[in-house]
Amino acid sequence: MSNTTIFDSRYTKLKTIDWNFQDVSQDALANIHPYPARFIPDIPRELISALGCAKGSVVLDPFCGSGTTLVEAQRAGFDAVGIDLNPIACLISSVKTQPLPEKYLCTAKEIYKDAKETFSGPVEIPSIPNLDHWFKSDI
């Protein structure tokens, strides 16, 4: 096996990162869908930061899955392009990376207010086969 020397300072920075990410938690956007084999946002966040993309760069994720890298690229101020063969992956990525409609928050608050007024007390849960399979008990 040959001995390889890399003279790119960014590689040295990558070696200093603790890639275990033991005490991380994912935000609600990362958990929007239980897509299989997704990784934690910290991985692309650290890579984008450590590799230092030039202003105006576009991040490409050729196997974007549920869009974790795309979201982190956008959060870092970069445009991002994702490709995946799985149409579900493309849908999830698209939903996670699109801006919310202009009046989204106002509409959500109205719906919450109406629901709170309509359902002031406990709600009777209908008998649904395998209910605990589809919903957590607090849902």
The first five atom37 places (N, CA, C, CB, O) and aatype in JSON, in Angstrom:
{
  "aatype": [12, 15, 2, 16, 16, 9, 13, 3, 15, 1, 18, 16, 11, 10, 11, 16, 9, 3, 17, 2, 13, 5, 3, 19, 15, 5, 3, 0, 10, 0, 2, 9, 8, 14, 18, 14, 0, 1, 13, 9, 14, 3, 9, 14, 1, 6, 10, 9, 15, 0, 10, 7, 4, 0, 11, 7, 15, 19, 19, 10, 3, 14, 13, 4, 7, 15, 7, 16, 16, 10, 19, 6, 0, 5, 1, 0, 7, 13, 3, 0, 19, 7, 9, 3, 10, 2, 14, 9, 0, 4, 10, 9, 15, 15, 19, 11, 16, 5, 14, 10, 14, 6, 11, 18, 10, 4, 16, 0, 11, 6, 9, 18, 11, 3, 0, 11, 6, 16, 13, 15, 7, 14, 19, 6, 9, 14, 15, 9, 14, 2, 10, 3, 8, 17, 13, 11, 15, 3, 9],
  "atom_mask": [
    [1, 1, 1, 1, 1],
    [1, 1, 1, 1, 1],
    [1, 1, 1, 1, 1],
    [1, 1, 1, 1, 1],
    [1, 1, 1, 1, 1],
    [1, 1, 1, 1, 1],
    [1, 1, 1, 1, 1],
    [1, 1, 1, 1, 1],
    [1, 1, 1, 1, 1],
    [1, 1, 1, 1, 1],
    [1, 1, 1, 1, 1],
    [1, 1, 1, 1, 1],
    [1, 1, 1, 1, 1],
    [1, 1, 1, 1, 1],
    [1, 1, 1, 1, 1],
    [1, 1, 1, 1, 1],
    [1, 1, 1, 1, 1],
    [1, 1, 1, 1, 1],
    [1, 1, 1, 1, 1],
    [1, 1, 1, 1, 1],
    [1, 1, 1, 1, 1],
    [1, 1, 1, 1, 1],
    [1, 1, 1, 1, 1],
    [1, 1, 1, 1, 1],
    [1, 1, 1, 1, 1],
    [1, 1, 1, 1, 1],
    [1, 1, 1, 1, 1],
    [1, 1, 1, 1, 1],
    [1, 1, 1, 1, 1],
    [1, 1, 1, 1, 1],
    [1, 1, 1, 1, 1],
    [1, 1, 1, 1, 1],
    [1, 1, 1, 1, 1],
    [1, 1, 1, 1, 1],
    [1, 1, 1, 1, 1],
    [1, 1, 1, 1, 1],
    [1, 1, 1, 1, 1],
    [1, 1, 1, 1, 1],
    [1, 1, 1, 1, 1],
    [1, 1, 1, 1, 1],
    [1, 1, 1, 1, 1],
    [1, 1, 1, 1, 1],
    [1, 1, 1, 1, 1],
    [1, 1, 1, 1, 1],
    [1, 1, 1, 1, 1],
    [1, 1, 1, 1, 1],
    [1, 1, 1, 1, 1],
    [1, 1, 1, 1, 1],
    [1, 1, 1, 1, 1],
    [1, 1, 1, 1, 1],
    [1, 1, 1, 1, 1],
    [1, 1, 1, 0, 1],
    [1, 1, 1, 1, 1],
    [1, 1, 1, 1, 1],
    [1, 1, 1, 1, 1],
    [1, 1, 1, 0, 1],
    [1, 1, 1, 1, 1],
    [1, 1, 1, 1, 1],
    [1, 1, 1, 1, 1],
    [1, 1, 1, 1, 1],
    [1, 1, 1, 1, 1],
    [1, 1, 1, 1, 1],
    [1, 1, 1, 1, 1],
    [1, 1, 1, 1, 1],
    [1, 1, 1, 0, 1],
    [1, 1, 1, 1, 1],
    [1, 1, 1, 0, 1],
    [1, 1, 1, 1, 1],
    [1, 1, 1, 1, 1],
    [1, 1, 1, 1, 1],
    [1, 1, 1, 1, 1],
    [1, 1, 1, 1, 1],
    [1, 1, 1, 1, 1],
    [1, 1, 1, 1, 1],
    [1, 1, 1, 1, 1],
    [1, 1, 1, 1, 1],
    [1, 1, 1, 0, 1],
    [1, 1, 1, 1, 1],
    [1, 1, 1, 1, 1],
    [1, 1, 1, 1, 1],
    [1, 1, 1, 1, 1],
    [1, 1, 1, 0, 1],
    [1, 1, 1, 1, 1],
    [1, 1, 1, 1, 1],
    [1, 1, 1, 1, 1],
    [1, 1, 1, 1, 1],
    [1, 1, 1, 1, 1],
    [1, 1, 1, 1, 1],
    [1, 1, 1, 1, 1],
    [1, 1, 1, 1, 1],
    [1, 1, 1, 1, 1],
    [1, 1, 1, 1, 1],
    [1, 1, 1, 1, 1],
    [1, 1, 1, 1, 1],
    [1, 1, 1, 1, 1],
    [1, 1, 1, 1, 1],
    [1, 1, 1, 1, 1],
    [1, 1, 1, 1, 1],
    [1, 1, 1, 1, 1],
    [1, 1, 1, 1, 1],
    [1, 1, 1, 1, 1],
    [1, 1, 1, 1, 1],
    [1, 1, 1, 1, 1],
    [1, 1, 1, 1, 1],
    [1, 1, 1, 1, 1],
    [1, 1, 1, 1, 1],
    [1, 1, 1, 1, 1],
    [1, 1, 1, 1, 1],
    [1, 1, 1, 1, 1],
    [1, 1, 1, 1, 1],
    [1, 1, 1, 1, 1],
    [1, 1, 1, 1, 1],
    [1, 1, 1, 1, 1],
    [1, 1, 1, 1, 1],
    [1, 1, 1, 1, 1],
    [1, 1, 1, 1, 1],
    [1, 1, 1, 1, 1],
    [1, 1, 1, 1, 1],
    [1, 1, 1, 1, 1],
    [1, 1, 1, 1, 1],
    [1, 1, 1, 0, 1],
    [1, 1, 1, 1, 1],
    [1, 1, 1, 1, 1],
    [1, 1, 1, 1, 1],
    [1, 1, 1, 1, 1],
    [1, 1, 1, 1, 1],
    [1, 1, 1, 1, 1],
    [1, 1, 1, 1, 1],
    [1, 1, 1, 1, 1],
    [1, 1, 1, 1, 1],
    [1, 1, 1, 1, 1],
    [1, 1, 1, 1, 1],
    [1, 1, 1, 1, 1],
    [1, 1, 1, 1, 1],
    [1, 1, 1, 1, 1],
    [1, 1, 1, 1, 1],
    [1, 1, 1, 1, 1],
    [1, 1, 1, 1, 1],
    [1, 1, 1, 1, 1]
  ],
  "atom_positions": [
    [[0.85, -1.17, 0.0], [0.0, 0.0, 0.0], [0.9, 1.24, 0.0], [-0.97, 0.0, 1.23], [1.88, 1.31, 0.74]],
    [[0.55, 2.19, -0.83], [1.37, 3.4, -0.92], [0.96, 4.4, 0.16], [1.24, 4.03, -2.31], [-0.17, 4.39, 0.65]],
    [[1.9, 5.24, 0.52], [1.66, 6.28, 1.5], [1.2, 7.53, 0.75], [2.94, 6.56, 2.36], [1.91, 8.04, -0.12]],
    [[0.01, 8.03, 1.08], [-0.55, 9.18, 0.37], [-0.48, 10.41, 1.26], [-2.0, 8.91, -0.07], [-0.83, 10.36, 2.44]],
    [[-0.03, 11.51, 0.68], [0.01, 12.77, 1.4], [-0.94, 13.74, 0.72], [1.46, 13.34, 1.45], [-0.89, 13.92, -0.5]],
    [[-1.78, 14.36, 1.51], [-2.74, 15.32, 0.96], [-2.35, 16.7, 1.47], [-4.22, 14.96, 1.37], [-2.17, 16.89, 2.68]],
    [[-2.23, 17.66, 0.57], [-1.77, 19.0, 0.91], [-2.91, 20.01, 1.0], [-0.76, 19.46, -0.09], [-2.67, 21.22, 1.03]],
    [[-4.12, 19.54, 1.04], [-5.28, 20.43, 1.14], [-5.59, 20.65, 2.62], [-6.53, 19.83, 0.38], [-5.86, 19.69, 3.35]],
    [[-5.56, 21.89, 3.07], [-5.77, 22.2, 4.49], [-7.18, 21.82, 4.96], [-5.53, 23.68, 4.75], [-7.4, 21.6, 6.15]],
    [[-8.12, 21.75, 4.04], [-9.48, 21.37, 4.42], [-9.52, 19.93, 4.93], [-10.44, 21.54, 3.23], [-10.31, 19.61, 5.82]],
    [[-8.68, 19.08, 4.39], [-8.63, 17.69, 4.85], [-8.2, 17.63, 6.31], [-7.67, 16.85, 3.96], [-8.74, 16.84, 7.09]],
    [[-7.24, 18.45, 6.68], [-6.77, 18.5, 8.07], [-7.92, 18.91, 8.99], [-5.58, 19.48, 8.21], [-8.07, 18.35, 10.07]],
    [[-8.72, 19.87, 8.56], [-9.85, 20.31, 9.37], [-10.87, 19.18, 9.54], [-10.53, 21.54, 8.73], [-11.45, 19.02, 10.61]],
    [[-11.09, 18.38, 8.5], [-12.02, 17.25, 8.58], [-11.57, 16.23, 9.62], [-12.16, 16.58, 7.22], [-12.39, 15.61, 10.29]],
    [[-10.26, 16.06, 9.75], [-9.73, 15.09, 10.71], [-9.91, 15.54, 12.15], [-8.26, 14.85, 10.44], [-9.84, 14.72, 13.06]],
    [[-10.15, 16.84, 12.38], [-10.31, 17.33, 13.74], [-11.75, 17.23, 14.26], [-9.85, 18.77, 13.82], [-12.01, 17.43, 15.44]],
    [[-12.68, 16.93, 13.37], [-14.1, 16.86, 13.76], [-14.37, 15.53, 14.45], [-15.03, 17.03, 12.52], [-13.94, 14.47, 13.99]],
    [[-15.1, 15.59, 15.56], [-15.54, 14.37, 16.24], [-16.8, 13.89, 15.53], [-15.8, 14.61, 17.78], [-17.88, 14.44, 15.73]],
    [[-16.66, 12.88, 14.71], [-17.75, 12.41, 13.86], [-18.74, 11.51, 14.6], [-17.19, 11.67, 12.68], [-19.64, 10.95, 13.97]],
    [[-18.6, 11.36, 15.92], [-19.54, 10.52, 16.66], [-20.87, 11.22, 16.9], [-18.93, 10.13, 17.99], [-21.91, 10.56, 16.91]],
    [[-20.86, 12.53, 17.08], [-22.08, 13.31, 17.3], [-22.98, 12.63, 18.33], [-22.84, 13.51, 15.98], [-24.16, 12.4, 18.07]],
    [[-22.44, 12.31, 19.48], [-23.18, 11.54, 20.48], [-24.34, 12.28, 21.11], [-22.25, 11.11, 21.55], [-25.36, 11.66, 21.42]],
    [[-24.23, 13.57, 21.3], [-25.27, 14.31, 22.02], [-26.1, 15.21, 21.11], [-24.64, 15.15, 23.11], [-26.41, 16.34, 21.48]],
    [[-26.44, 14.71, 19.93], [-27.22, 15.54, 19.02], [-28.68, 15.11, 19.03], [-26.65, 15.45, 17.6], [-29.01, 13.96, 19.33]],
    [[-29.54, 16.04, 18.7], [-30.95, 15.72, 18.53], [-31.41, 16.35, 17.22], [-31.81, 16.24, 19.76], [-30.91, 17.39, 16.8]],
    [[-32.36, 15.71, 16.6], [-32.85, 16.21, 15.32], [-34.06, 17.1, 15.52], [-33.19, 15.04, 14.38], [-34.88, 16.86, 16.41]],
    [[-34.15, 18.13, 14.7], [-35.29, 19.04, 14.81], [-36.52, 18.45, 14.13], [-34.94, 20.41, 14.19], [-36.45, 17.38, 13.52]],
    [[-37.62, 19.14, 14.23], [-38.89, 18.65, 13.69], [-38.82, 18.46, 12.17], [-40.02, 19.61, 14.04], [-39.41, 17.52, 11.64]],
    [[-38.11, 19.32, 11.48], [-38.01, 19.19, 10.03], [-37.28, 17.91, 9.64], [-37.29, 20.4, 9.43], [-37.67, 17.24, 8.68]],
    [[-36.23, 17.57, 10.37], [-35.49, 16.35, 10.08], [-36.35, 15.11, 10.31], [-34.23, 16.27, 10.93], [-36.15, 14.08, 9.67]],
    [[-37.31, 15.22, 11.21], [-38.16, 14.08, 11.56], [-39.51, 14.1, 10.86], [-38.37, 14.05, 13.04], [-40.44, 13.43, 11.31]],
    [[-39.63, 14.84, 9.79], [-40.91, 14.96, 9.11], [-41.39, 13.63, 8.52], [-40.82, 16.01, 8.01], [-42.59, 13.42, 8.34]],
    [[-40.46, 12.74, 8.23], [-40.79, 11.42, 7.67], [-39.72, 10.42, 8.11], [-40.9, 11.48, 6.09], [-38.54, 10.76, 8.13]],
    [[-40.13, 9.2, 8.45], [-39.15, 8.19, 8.9], [-38.44, 7.52, 7.73], [-39.83, 7.13, 9.75], [-38.39, 6.29, 7.64]],
    [[-37.89, 8.32, 6.83], [-37.21, 7.78, 5.65], [-36.05, 6.89, 6.1], [-36.69, 8.93, 4.73], [-35.28, 7.28, 6.98]],
    [[-35.9, 5.7, 5.51], [-34.83, 4.79, 5.95], [-33.44, 5.3, 5.6], [-35.04, 3.42, 5.33], [-33.25, 5.98, 4.59]],
    [[-32.49, 4.96, 6.43], [-31.06, 5.24, 6.21], [-30.74, 6.73, 6.09], [-30.59, 4.54, 4.96], [-29.76, 7.1, 5.44]],
    [[-31.54, 7.57, 6.7], [-31.21, 9.0, 6.68], [-30.13, 9.27, 7.73], [-32.48, 9.88, 6.94], [-30.02, 8.54, 8.72]],
    [[-29.36, 10.3, 7.51], [-28.35, 10.62, 8.5], [-28.69, 11.92, 9.22], [-26.98, 10.71, 7.85], [-29.54, 12.7, 8.78]],
    [[-27.99, 12.12, 10.31], [-28.25, 13.3, 11.13], [-27.76, 14.56, 10.4], [-27.56, 13.17, 12.5], [-26.77, 14.51, 9.67]],
    [[-28.44, 15.69, 10.6], [-28.07, 16.94, 9.93], [-26.65, 17.41, 10.24], [-29.05, 18.02, 10.31], [-26.05, 18.16, 9.47]],
    [[-26.12, 16.98, 11.37], [-24.78, 17.43, 11.77], [-23.7, 17.02, 10.76], [-24.43, 16.87, 13.14], [-22.71, 17.73, 10.6]],
    [[-23.88, 15.9, 10.09], [-22.86, 15.43, 9.14], [-22.72, 16.39, 7.96], [-23.21, 14.02, 8.63], [-21.62, 16.9, 7.74]],
    [[-23.8, 16.66, 7.2], [-23.6, 17.62, 6.1], [-23.3, 19.03, 6.59], [-24.83, 17.65, 5.23], [-22.59, 19.77, 5.91]],
    [[-23.82, 19.41, 7.76], [-23.54, 20.74, 8.3], [-22.04, 20.92, 8.52], [-24.3, 20.97, 9.62], [-21.46, 21.93, 8.13]],
    [[-21.41, 19.93, 9.15], [-19.97, 19.99, 9.41], [-19.16, 19.95, 8.12], [-19.54, 18.84, 10.33], [-18.17, 20.67, 7.98]],
    [[-19.58, 19.11, 7.17], [-18.85, 19.03, 5.9], [-18.93, 20.35, 5.13], [-19.42, 17.89, 5.04], [-17.92, 20.82, 4.6]],
    [[-20.11, 20.93, 5.06], [-20.27, 22.2, 4.35], [-19.43, 23.29, 5.01], [-21.76, 22.61, 4.31], [-18.79, 24.09, 4.33]],
    [[-19.44, 23.31, 6.33], [-18.66, 24.29, 7.06], [-17.15, 24.06, 6.88], [-19.02, 24.26, 8.54], [-16.4, 25.0, 6.61]],
    [[-16.72, 22.82, 7.03], [-15.29, 22.51, 6.98], [-14.71, 22.68, 5.58], [-15.04, 21.1, 7.47], [-13.58, 23.13, 5.42]],
    [[-15.48, 22.3, 4.57], [-14.96, 22.38, 3.2], [-15.03, 23.78, 2.63], [-15.71, 21.42, 2.3], [-14.35, 24.1, 1.66]],
    [[-15.85, 24.61, 3.23], [-15.91, 26.01, 2.84], [-16.28, 26.24, 1.4], [0.0, 0.0, 0.0], [-15.41, 26.36, 0.54]],
    [[-17.54, 26.29, 1.12], [-18.01, 26.58, -0.24], [-17.9, 28.08, -0.5], [-19.47, 26.09, -0.44], [-18.13, 28.9, 0.39]],
    [[-17.55, 28.41, -1.72], [-17.45, 29.82, -2.11], [-18.85, 30.44, -2.17], [-16.73, 29.98, -3.47], [-19.82, 29.75, -2.46]],
    [[-18.93, 31.73, -1.9], [-20.21, 32.43, -1.97], [-20.8, 32.24, -3.37], [-20.05, 33.94, -1.63], [-20.09, 32.38, -4.37]],
    [[-22.09, 31.93, -3.42], [-22.74, 31.71, -4.71], [-22.65, 30.28, -5.22], [0.0, 0.0, 0.0], [-23.18, 29.97, -6.28]],
    [[-21.98, 29.42, -4.46], [-21.87, 28.02, -4.86], [-23.22, 27.32, -4.73], [-20.81, 27.29, -4.02], [-24.11, 27.78, -4.01]],
    [[-23.35, 26.22, -5.44], [-24.54, 25.38, -5.35], [-24.08, 24.01, -4.86], [-25.29, 25.29, -6.73], [-23.13, 23.45, -5.4]],
    [[-24.76, 23.49, -3.85], [-24.43, 22.17, -3.31], [-25.25, 21.13, -4.06], [-24.69, 22.11, -1.77], [-26.47, 21.25, -4.17]],
    [[-24.57, 20.1, -4.56], [-25.23, 19.0, -5.26], [-25.2, 17.75, -4.39], [-24.55, 18.71, -6.63], [-24.15, 17.35, -3.89]],
    [[-26.36, 17.15, -4.2], [-26.45, 15.87, -3.51], [-27.05, 14.88, -4.52], [-27.32, 15.96, -2.19], [-28.26, 14.88, -4.73]],
    [[-26.21, 14.05, -5.14], [-26.69, 13.15, -6.2], [-27.52, 11.97, -5.69], [-25.52, 12.63, -6.97], [-28.12, 11.26, -6.5]],
    [[-27.55, 11.74, -4.4], [-28.38, 10.69, -3.79], [-29.06, 11.32, -2.58], [-27.52, 9.41, -3.39], [-28.76, 10.96, -1.44]],
    [[-29.97, 12.26, -2.82], [-30.44, 13.15, -1.75], [-31.35, 12.5, -0.72], [-31.15, 14.29, -2.35], [-31.53, 13.07, 0.36]],
    [[-31.93, 11.35, -0.99], [-32.79, 10.73, 0.01], [-33.84, 11.7, 0.5], [0.0, 0.0, 0.0], [-34.57, 12.3, -0.29]],
    [[-33.93, 11.86, 1.81], [-34.96, 12.73, 2.38], [-34.54, 14.2, 2.46], [-35.32, 12.24, 3.75], [-35.25, 15.0, 3.06]],
    [[-33.41, 14.56, 1.89], [-33.04, 15.97, 1.76], [-32.25, 16.6, 2.88], [0.0, 0.0, 0.0], [-32.2, 17.82, 2.99]],
    [[-31.63, 15.79, 3.73], [-30.88, 16.34, 4.86], [-29.79, 17.3, 4.4], [-30.26, 15.21, 5.68], [-29.66, 18.4, 4.94]],
    [[-29.01, 16.91, 3.41], [-27.94, 17.77, 2.92], [-28.5, 19.03, 2.26], [-27.06, 17.01, 1.92], [-27.93, 20.11, 2.41]],
    [[-29.59, 18.9, 1.55], [-30.2, 20.05, 0.89], [-30.66, 21.09, 1.92], [-31.4, 19.6, 0.02], [-30.44, 22.29, 1.74]],
    [[-31.29, 20.61, 2.98], [-31.76, 21.52, 4.03], [-30.57, 22.22, 4.69], [-32.58, 20.74, 5.1], [-30.6, 23.44, 4.9]],
    [[-29.53, 21.48, 5.01], [-28.37, 22.08, 5.67], [-27.64, 23.05, 4.75], [-27.4, 20.98, 6.15], [-27.12, 24.07, 5.21]],
    [[-27.6, 22.76, 3.46], [-27.0, 23.7, 2.51], [-27.8, 25.0, 2.48], [-26.93, 23.08, 1.09], [-27.22, 26.09, 2.49]],
    [[-29.12, 24.88, 2.45], [-29.96, 26.08, 2.46], [-29.78, 26.88, 3.75], [-31.43, 25.71, 2.29], [-29.7, 28.11, 3.72]],
    [[-29.69, 26.18, 4.87], [-29.49, 26.87, 6.16], [-28.15, 27.61, 6.19], [-29.56, 25.87, 7.33], [-28.01, 28.63, 6.86]],
    [[-27.17, 27.08, 5.45], [-25.85, 27.73, 5.4], [-25.81, 28.83, 4.35], [-24.77, 26.69, 5.1], [-24.78, 29.49, 4.18]],
    [[-26.92, 29.05, 3.64], [-26.99, 30.15, 2.68], [-26.67, 29.76, 1.26], [0.0, 0.0, 0.0], [-26.4, 30.63, 0.43]],
    [[-26.7, 28.48, 0.94], [-26.39, 28.02, -0.41], [-27.63, 27.47, -1.1], [-25.29, 26.96, -0.38], [-28.52, 26.92, -0.45]],
    [[-27.68, 27.63, -2.4], [-28.69, 26.92, -3.17], [-28.27, 25.46, -3.2], [-28.86, 27.51, -4.62], [-27.08, 25.16, -3.07]],
    [[-29.23, 24.56, -3.37], [-28.92, 23.14, -3.37], [-29.76, 22.41, -4.4], [-29.14, 22.53, -1.97], [-30.92, 22.76, -4.66]],
    [[-29.16, 21.38, -4.99], [-29.83, 20.54, -5.98], [-29.72, 19.11, -5.52], [-29.22, 20.73, -7.41], [-28.63, 18.64, -5.17]],
    [[-30.83, 18.4, -5.51], [-30.83, 17.01, -5.1], [-31.39, 16.12, -6.19], [0.0, 0.0, 0.0], [-32.3, 16.51, -6.92]],
    [[-30.86, 14.92, -6.28], [-31.32, 13.93, -7.26], [-31.52, 12.62, -6.52], [-30.29, 13.76, -8.44], [-30.71, 12.25, -5.67]],
    [[-32.6, 11.92, -6.82], [-32.81, 10.59, -6.27], [-33.74, 9.83, -7.19], [-33.38, 10.67, -4.82], [-34.62, 10.42, -7.82]],
    [[-33.55, 8.53, -7.27], [-34.42, 7.69, -8.1], [-35.76, 7.41, -7.42], [-33.73, 6.38, -8.43], [-36.75, 7.12, -8.09]],
    [[-35.8, 7.5, -6.1], [-36.99, 7.17, -5.35], [-37.94, 8.36, -5.35], [-36.63, 6.75, -3.9], [-37.59, 9.43, -4.85]],
    [[-39.15, 8.2, -5.92], [-40.08, 9.33, -5.97], [-40.53, 9.8, -4.58], [-41.3, 8.95, -6.77], [-40.83, 10.98, -4.41]],
    [[-40.58, 8.91, -3.6], [-40.92, 9.33, -2.24], [-39.82, 10.23, -1.69], [-41.12, 8.1, -1.31], [-40.1, 11.24, -1.05]],
    [[-38.57, 9.86, -1.94], [-37.44, 10.69, -1.5], [-37.52, 12.08, -2.13], [-36.09, 10.02, -1.86], [-37.31, 13.09, -1.46]],
    [[-37.83, 12.12, -3.41], [-37.94, 13.42, -4.09], [-39.06, 14.27, -3.5], [-38.18, 13.21, -5.59], [-38.91, 15.48, -3.34]],
    [[-40.18, 13.63, -3.17], [-41.3, 14.36, -2.57], [-40.92, 14.91, -1.19], [-42.52, 13.45, -2.46], [-41.17, 16.07, -0.89]],
    [[-40.31, 14.07, -0.36], [-39.91, 14.5, 0.98], [-38.91, 15.66, 0.88], [-39.29, 13.32, 1.78], [-39.05, 16.66, 1.57]],
    [[-37.92, 15.51, 0.01], [-36.91, 16.57, -0.16], [-37.54, 17.86, -0.64], [-35.83, 16.12, -1.16], [-37.19, 18.94, -0.18]],
    [[-38.47, 17.74, -1.55], [-39.15, 18.93, -2.08], [-39.94, 19.64, -0.98], [-40.08, 18.55, -3.23], [-39.88, 20.86, -0.86]],
    [[-40.68, 18.87, -0.19], [-41.46, 19.46, 0.9], [-40.55, 20.14, 1.92], [-42.32, 18.38, 1.6], [-40.85, 21.24, 2.39]],
    [[-39.43, 19.5, 2.25], [-38.54, 20.05, 3.28], [-37.78, 21.29, 2.82], [-37.55, 18.99, 3.71], [-37.32, 22.07, 3.65]],
    [[-37.63, 21.48, 1.52], [-36.79, 22.58, 1.04], [-37.58, 23.74, 0.43], [-35.82, 22.07, 0.03], [-36.99, 24.75, 0.06]],
    [[-38.88, 23.6, 0.32], [-39.69, 24.68, -0.24], [-40.04, 25.69, 0.85], [-40.98, 24.13, -0.9], [-40.28, 25.29, 1.99]],
    [[-40.08, 26.96, 0.52], [-40.5, 27.95, 1.53], [-41.98, 27.76, 1.85], [-40.24, 29.4, 1.03], [-42.76, 27.33, 1.0]],
    [[-42.35, 28.1, 3.07], [-43.75, 28.01, 3.46], [-44.56, 29.07, 2.71], [-43.91, 28.2, 4.99], [-44.04, 30.14, 2.4]],
    [[-45.81, 28.76, 2.42], [-46.66, 29.78, 1.78], [-46.72, 31.05, 2.64], [-48.08, 29.23, 1.55], [-46.55, 30.99, 3.85]],
    [[-46.95, 32.16, 2.02], [-46.89, 33.47, 2.68], [-47.76, 33.56, 3.93], [-47.31, 34.53, 1.71], [-47.3, 34.09, 4.95]],
    [[-48.98, 33.07, 3.9], [-49.89, 33.21, 5.04], [-49.99, 31.92, 5.85], [-51.28, 33.62, 4.55], [-50.98, 31.72, 6.55]],
    [[-49.0, 31.08, 5.79], [-49.03, 29.79, 6.47], [-49.25, 29.93, 7.98], [-47.74, 29.03, 6.2], [-50.16, 29.32, 8.54]],
    [[-48.42, 30.74, 8.62], [-48.49, 30.87, 10.08], [-49.83, 31.46, 10.53], [-47.34, 31.75, 10.59], [-50.42, 31.01, 11.52]],
    [[-50.3, 32.44, 9.82], [-51.59, 33.05, 10.15], [-52.71, 32.02, 10.03], [-51.87, 34.27, 9.22], [-53.57, 31.93, 10.91]],
    [[-52.7, 31.24, 8.96], [-53.72, 30.2, 8.76], [-53.63, 29.12, 9.82], [-53.59, 29.58, 7.37], [-54.65, 28.67, 10.33]],
    [[-52.41, 28.71, 10.16], [-52.21, 27.68, 11.19], [-52.77, 28.17, 12.54], [-50.71, 27.32, 11.33], [-53.4, 27.39, 13.26]],
    [[-52.55, 29.43, 12.87], [-53.07, 29.98, 14.13], [-54.6, 30.01, 14.13], [-52.51, 31.39, 14.36], [-55.22, 29.76, 15.16]],
    [[-55.19, 30.32, 12.99], [-56.66, 30.33, 12.89], [-57.22, 28.92, 13.08], [-57.1, 30.89, 11.52], [-58.2, 28.74, 13.8]],
    [[-56.6, 27.95, 12.46], [-57.05, 26.56, 12.59], [-56.92, 26.1, 14.04], [-56.25, 25.63, 11.65], [-57.81, 25.44, 14.57]],
    [[-55.8, 26.43, 14.67], [-55.59, 26.07, 16.08], [-56.68, 26.68, 16.96], [-54.2, 26.54, 16.56], [-57.26, 26.01, 17.81]],
    [[-56.97, 27.97, 16.74], [-57.99, 28.67, 17.52], [-59.36, 28.01, 17.33], [-58.06, 30.17, 17.13], [-60.07, 27.77, 18.3]],
    [[-59.71, 27.73, 16.07], [-61.0, 27.08, 15.79], [-61.08, 25.7, 16.42], [-61.23, 26.96, 14.27], [-62.11, 25.34, 16.99]],
    [[-60.02, 24.92, 16.34], [-60.0, 23.57, 16.92], [-60.14, 23.64, 18.43], [-58.72, 22.83, 16.54], [-60.85, 22.83, 19.02]],
    [[-59.46, 24.59, 19.04], [-59.52, 24.73, 20.5], [-60.93, 25.1, 20.95], [-58.52, 25.8, 20.98], [-61.41, 24.62, 21.98]],
    [[-61.6, 25.95, 20.19], [-62.97, 26.34, 20.52], [-63.95, 25.18, 20.28], [-63.39, 27.55, 19.69], [-64.9, 25.01, 21.04]],
    [[-63.71, 24.41, 19.25], [-64.6, 23.3, 18.89], [-64.47, 22.13, 19.85], [-64.32, 22.84, 17.47], [-65.46, 21.51, 20.23]],
    [[-63.24, 21.82, 20.24], [-62.97, 20.67, 21.09], [-62.42, 21.16, 22.44], [-61.96, 19.7, 20.41], [-61.22, 21.12, 22.67]],
    [[-63.32, 21.6, 23.3], [-62.89, 22.17, 24.58], [-62.55, 21.11, 25.62], [-63.96, 23.07, 25.12], [-61.77, 21.39, 26.53]],
    [[-63.1, 19.92, 25.51], [-62.84, 18.86, 26.49], [-62.24, 17.64, 25.83], [0.0, 0.0, 0.0], [-61.77, 17.71, 24.69]],
    [[-62.25, 16.53, 26.54], [-61.69, 15.3, 25.98], [-62.48, 14.86, 24.75], [-61.69, 14.18, 27.03], [-63.7, 15.05, 24.67]],
    [[-61.8, 14.28, 23.81], [-62.41, 13.8, 22.58], [-62.45, 12.28, 22.63], [-61.64, 14.3, 21.31], [-61.45, 11.63, 22.96]],
    [[-63.6, 11.72, 22.29], [-63.73, 10.25, 22.29], [-62.97, 9.68, 21.1], [-65.23, 9.82, 22.24], [-63.17, 10.11, 19.96]],
    [[-62.11, 8.71, 21.36], [-61.33, 8.08, 20.31], [-62.11, 6.88, 19.78], [-59.92, 7.65, 20.83], [-62.47, 5.99, 20.54]],
    [[-62.37, 6.86, 18.48], [-63.12, 5.74, 17.92], [-62.29, 4.46, 17.94], [-63.57, 6.06, 16.49], [-61.06, 4.51, 18.03]],
    [[-62.96, 3.34, 17.86], [-62.28, 2.05, 17.82], [-61.74, 1.83, 16.41], [-63.23, 0.89, 18.24], [-62.5, 1.69, 15.46]],
    [[-60.43, 1.81, 16.3], [-59.76, 1.63, 15.0], [-58.8, 0.45, 15.13], [-59.0, 2.94, 14.55], [-57.95, 0.45, 16.02]],
    [[-58.92, -0.56, 14.25], [-57.99, -1.7, 14.33], [-56.53, -1.23, 14.19], [-58.32, -2.73, 13.23], [-56.22, -0.4, 13.34]],
    [[-55.67, -1.76, 15.02], [-54.22, -1.44, 15.01], [-53.94, 0.04, 15.23], [-53.61, -1.87, 13.68], [-52.95, 0.56, 14.72]],
    [[-54.78, 0.72, 15.99], [-54.6, 2.14, 16.25], [-53.21, 2.45, 16.8], [-55.66, 2.64, 17.22], [-52.58, 3.43, 16.41]],
    [[-52.73, 1.6, 17.72], [-51.42, 1.84, 18.32], [-50.28, 1.62, 17.33], [-51.23, 0.94, 19.53], [-49.16, 2.07, 17.57]],
    [[-50.54, 0.94, 16.24], [-49.52, 0.77, 15.19], [-49.34, 2.07, 14.4], [-49.91, -0.38, 14.24], [-48.23, 2.42, 14.0]],
    [[-50.45, 2.78, 14.18], [-50.41, 3.97, 13.33], [-50.16, 5.26, 14.1], [-51.7, 4.09, 12.58], [-49.61, 6.22, 13.54]],
    [[-50.54, 5.3, 15.36], [-50.41, 6.53, 16.13], [-49.79, 6.25, 17.5], [-51.77, 7.21, 16.28], [-50.09, 5.23, 18.12]],
    [[-48.94, 7.17, 17.97], [-48.43, 7.09, 19.33], [-49.57, 7.42, 20.29], [-47.2, 8.05, 19.54], [-50.52, 8.1, 19.91]],
    [[-49.49, 6.96, 21.52], [-50.6, 7.14, 22.47], [-50.91, 8.62, 22.73], [-50.26, 6.47, 23.79], [-52.08, 8.96, 22.94]],
    [[-49.91, 9.5, 22.72], [-50.18, 10.91, 22.97], [-50.78, 11.63, 21.75], [-48.91, 11.6, 23.4], [-51.26, 12.76, 21.87]],
    [[-50.74, 10.99, 20.61], [-51.31, 11.58, 19.41], [-52.81, 11.31, 19.38], [-50.63, 11.02, 18.13], [-53.49, 11.73, 18.45]]
  ]
}
